[in-house]
């Protein structure tokens, strides 16, 4: 049952990532890689959170690092830049419910500013949810872009063709 839950989570994330990818109009060949990245990343986060007891921020960092490393490999296969592949794959992992609760608590706080006890409760909810939202989004960005800094030449060279001294491409590029 555990494997089925992880696979289902990955498949649903893949569908969402394809939708997010369609908005940015990547090459058609990139969609299958975007879906695989989203499935692998979201399933990693799901498994870490539900079966190893890891918190959402740390699990999101591990998942985004997984997406970044796989994007390095898939970028070479698809001849697409890393950002084309990993940004749509990361979007299903944005913590929307925490962001919603943050804004809801802010609105409630503004409506009951004269009631100290309710204000304190809503301020607490605002701080907790905003902290989780910011932490997860920050760690998603760090984990995915860390690959660009660790492997800068591979990240840049993956979309370039290799040219050899005797090939027609080398004469055209001079």
N, C-alpha and C positions, 0 to 999 in steps of 0.2 A: 504494500500500500504506500510505503514511503516513496518508492521509485515512481509510482504513478502520480503522486502529488507533485514531485519535482518536475516530471516531464510535462504535466498539465500546466504548471506555472510557467515553464519555459516556452511552451507553445503559445500561451496567451500573450506573453511578453513579445514574442516574435510577430504576432499579428499586429500588436500596437506599434511596434517599431517599423513595420512596413508602412503603416499609415503615416507615421511621423516622417519616414524617409520620403514618401511620395510628395510631401509638401516642399521639400528642398530640391526636388527634381534631380536625383542622382542618375547616373547611367543605369540602364536596365540590368546590366550584369551585376550591379552592386546589391540588388535587393535580397538575393539569397544569402549573401554574406552578412548584411545588416540583420536579417532574421536570425541567422545562426549566432551572431554576436549577442543579440538581445536575449535569446533563449539561454545561452551559456551564462551570461552575466546575471540575469534575473534568477535563474535556477540556482546559481551559486549562492546568491544572497538569501534566497528562500531556504535553502538547505542549512546555511550557516546560522540563520536566525532561529529556525524551528527545530533543528536537530542537534545543534551544538551549543545553543544558548547564547550566541553572540548578539550584541546590541545592533541596532539598525545602522548606526554610523560606521562602525567597524566592518560590518558585513557588506555595506555599500562600497567601502574602500576596497575590500578584497575583490568584490564583483567587478568594480570599474577597472581595477588592475588586470583582472582576467580579460575583460573586454579590450583593454589597451594592448595587451600582449597578443591576443588572438587577431586583433585588427592589423598588427604589424605583419603577421603571416598572411591574412586574407587580403591585405592591401597589395601584396606582391602578386597574389593569384588573380585578383580582379583588376590590377593596374589602376587603382583608385587611391586618392589621398586618404590618410588615416581619418581625418575629420569627417569625410563623407561617410565613412563606415561607422565610426564609433559614436558620433553625436546622436543620430536617430536611435541607436541601440541603448544609449544611456537614458533617453527621455522617459521610458516607462518606469524607471527607478526613481523619478522625482517624487518626493513624499508629499503628494497632493493633499492628503487628509490632514497632515500636520500644518501645512500652509493655510488650509481652509480654517482650521481651528484657531490658528494665530489671528487671522483677520476677524473671525467671529468674536474672539475674546476682546480684541481691540474695540470693536463696535459696541459690545456689551459694556466695556469699561467706560466708554464715552457716554453711554446712556445713563449709567448709574454712578456718575462721578461724585455725587453728594453722599452716597451711602458708603461709608468707609469699609464695612465688612464685605459687601459685594465687590467693591472696587479692589480690595485686597485679593479676593478669590480670582477675579478676572485677570488681574495683573499677574498672578501666579501662573494661570493657564497660558497667558500671552508669552511670558518668558520661557516657560518649558517648551511650548510648541514651536516658538520661533527659534529657540536654540537647536532643537532637533532638526528643523527644516534647514537652517543655515549650515549646520554641521554636515548633514547628509549631502547637500548640494556641493559644499566646498570639497568634501572628501571624494565625491564622484568626479569632480573636475580634476583634482590632484591625481587620483589613481589613474585616470585615463591619459592625462597629458604627461605623466611621469615617464611613460614609454618614449615620448618624443625627446625628452632630455637625456635619457639613458642611452638610447640608440639614435642619435641625431642623423648620422650618415645613412643608416638603413631606412629611416623614416622618410628622408628626402629622396633617396635614390630609388625607392620602390616603383615610382611611376615613370622613371626614365629608362629608355632602352639602352642596353649595352651596345657601345659602338666599338668596332674593331678597326685597326688601321686600314685593312684592305676592303672593308665593306662600303657599299654605296652610301650608307647613312653617314659615315665619317666624312666623306667628301662634301656632302650636302651641308653638314653642320659647320664647315670651315668658312 
